[in-house]
Amino acid sequence: MANITQESREDFAEKAKPVKEKIEESLKKEKEILTVMKRDSGGVEYKKLLLCEEMIYVATLYISINSLSVTILETKNNDSLNDARKMIYKAVIYLEEIVSNVVDCPYSEIEPKLQTITNTPLEKRFYLVRKLGLVIQMLADAFGDNSKWKWSFVELRGRFAVVSKNLLDMKKASKDYYDPRSADYEDTVRYIRLLKKILDRSASEYRDRYELSTRRIDDMRMAINFLIALRRISMILGEKEDSEEIRKKAVVWKEKMENDQKTGASR
């Protein structure tokens, strides 16, 4: 623990004050929007997109307070980091309320939900997803590898991967992905590349959490579900080799899970 002087405390408080004022302004804005939503249900989903963006912003402010603490006081500010974590969860929940939190949700169930935000262009959705992913990584880096929250980030990143996938209209994306003439071509290609990366990462992280920490079967099931969601994207895009590789991987993981269940039951 660093030897914190009164002078450094005052310096930190002075520099953190304007940041805290911005946080208060944003949280006040959130309350105002929620009040409006209770009175008028029109365009609720668009308002939730705004709230998600606002919570990401608040999370970055809390993380900046921690950065000030590290720089000035030479110690982490765990309170601000925990507050940032709460804001990120709120951001994710706002998105889940729009497009669901189901990993391998059928398109027939997603389509009507996507219709409620049809006026939000792909470019803006992709930008929001990237910002959310960035702030999650910023928080993980701030906590450090040995944080008590290490394994909880598996769930957070998993939920992020799910809403990122569900925000994308795969029916349209599967066409734009192969059409350089489409206005959404570049964003679609980049978005799908990102989705593949984060779905694969979540699959691996849930398996690691199962193997190295919890030994809970539901963690292994989640790992397999993320592989299934990843395979569905490859199938939609007609990527037969990738689809088959993912299928084989999922089969191996499922067999391991079932063997572990049998072994556990026989003890």
N, C-alpha and C positions, 0 to 999 in steps of 0.2 A: 504494500500500500504506500503510495506516494505521501510525502510530508506536505500537506496542503496548508499554505499560509492564508491568513486573513485577506491579504492583498490579492492573492490569486482567486479566492472565493468571490471577492467583490468584482474582480475583472470578469470572471465567468458569469456572474449574475447580470452584469451590465450588458454583456454581449448576447446572453441568452434571452434577455427581456424582449427585444423586438421580435424574436422568433416565436416566443410564447404568445405574443400579442397576435401574430398571424395565425397561430393555431386556434386561438380563441375565436377569431373572426371566421375561420373556416368551419369550426364546429357550430357556431351560431348560424352560419349559412345552411348547414346540414339540417338543423332543427327547423329552420324556416321552410325549407323545401319539403321536409316530412310533414309539416303542418298543412302545407298547400295540398299535398298528396292525399291527406285524410279528408279534405274538403272536396277535392275534385280528382276523380280517378282517371281522367283523360290524360293520355300521354305519360302514364306512370312509368312505363319501361324506359322512356327517354330520360326521365328525371333520375331514374336509378343509374343510368349510365353516367349522368353528371355527378351523382353522389359517389359513384365508384372512383371517378377521376379526382374528386375532391379529397377522398380518403387517401388516395395514393399521395397526393400533395401533402396532406397532414403527416403521413408516415415519413416522408422525406424531411419534413421540418423537425420531427422528433429525432431522426437519425442525425441531423445536423447539430442538434443540441448535444448528442453524444460525442460528435466530432470535436465540438468546442471543449467538452469536458476532458477528452483525451489530450487535446493540445494544451489546454491551460492548466488543468488539474492533474494531468498524467494518470487518469483513471477513467474507466468506463462509467457511463451513467446508465445503470441497468433499468432505472425507472423509465427513462425516455425510450430505451430500446424496447421494453415491454409494452409501452404505450404505442410505439410504432407497429409492433406485432399485432396489437389489437386493431389498429386502423387498417392494416393489410387484410386481416380476416374480414373486417366489415366490407372492404372493397370487393373481396371475393364473394361474400354473401349477397351483395347487391346484384352481382352478375348471375349468381346461382338462381336468384329469384326471377331473373328474366329468362334464362335458357336451361334451367335445371342443373342438378349436380350428378346426373347419371353418367357413368363412364362410357358405356356403350349404348347410348340412347338411340333407338331407331329413328330414322329420318321422319317417319310419319308422325312421331311425337314432337320432334324438334321443329318441324316446318311451321306449325301455327304459332309457336313461340317466336320464331324468327320474323314472322309477319308483323309482330308488334314493334319491331325496330327496323323495318324495311327501309326507312329513309336515312338510316345511318350508313354511310358509304363504307365499303370494305377498307379503304385507306384509313379511316378513323378507327375502325374496330382493331385493325392491325397495330395502329399506333398505341391504342389503349392497352392491348395485350403486351406489347413490348415494354411499355412503362411499368406495368404491373410486374412483369418478370424481372425487370431491372431492380425495382425497389425490394423485391423479395431477396435477390442476390446481395444487394447492399446491406440488408439487415442481417443475412446469414454471415456475411464477411465481418460485420461489426460485432456480432456475438462471438465469432471465432469458432474454430473446429472443436474445441473442448467444452462448448456450452452445454448446459443441461437441456437446452432446446434442440440439440442436434437431431434427434430422431423425430421431433415434432415437425421439423421442416419437411420431412418426407410427406406428411399429410398435406401441409400447406402447398408444397409444389405440386402435389397430386391434384388437389382441388383447383389450382391454377391451370393445370394442363387440361382438366375436364372442361372448365368454362371457356378456355381458349378454343378448344375443339368445337364446343357447342355454339359458339358465336359465329362460326363460319358456315355459310350455306354450302354444304358439300355438293349439292346437286348442281348449283351454278358454278362452283369452283372447279368441278371435274371437267367442265367445258372450257372455262377460261384458262385453266392450267396448260392446255394444249393449243391455245389460240393467241399467238403473238399480236393479233390485230385488236384483241379486246383491251379496253381501257384499264381493266383490272388484272391484266396478265402478270405484270411484274410483282404486284402486291400479292397476288394469289400464289405464285411460285414461292415467294419468300415466306408467306404465311404457312403454306403446307410444309416447307422445309423445317420451319420452326416447330410446327406441330409434331412432326415425326421425331424431332430431337427431344422435345419435352415429354412426349408419351413414352418413348424408349427409356428416357432417364427415370421417369416415375416407376416404370415396370422394374427396372434394376434396383432402384432405391427401396421399393417395397419388399423386394426379395431379400435385399441386404438387411433390412430391418427385421425381417422374419428370421434370417439365418443368424444374425449377430446380436439381436436384442430380444425381441418379444417371443419368438417361437409360436406366435398366434397364427392359426390357420387363415383367419380372415385377412391378414397381411399378405399371405401367399396368394389368396384368391384375388386380392386387389392387383397384385403384380400380374397375374394371368389376364385379368380384365383389361388392364392397360395394353397388354400385348394384343388382345382381341380387337381393341379399338384401333390400334396401330395397323393391324392386318386389314381391317375394314377399309381404311384409307387407301392402302395399296391395292385392294381389290377394286375399289371405285375407280382408281386411276389406271387400272389394267396392268399393274406391275406384277406379273405372275410369279417371277422368280423371288422377289422380295416377299410377296404374300406367302409363298410356300415355305420360305426360310422361317418366317415368323410363326407360321402354323406348326412347324416341327419344334420350334423352341417352346411354344405354348404347351405342346403335347408332353415334352420332357419335363417341364415345370409341373404340369398337372400330375404326372406319374409320380414325381418326387413328393408332391403334397399328399397324394393318396397313400404312398408308402410310409411317410412320416406319421400320418393319421393311424395307420394299422400298427406301426411300431409303438406309438404312444398308447394305443388302446390295449396292447398286449402286456404292457408293463404293470 
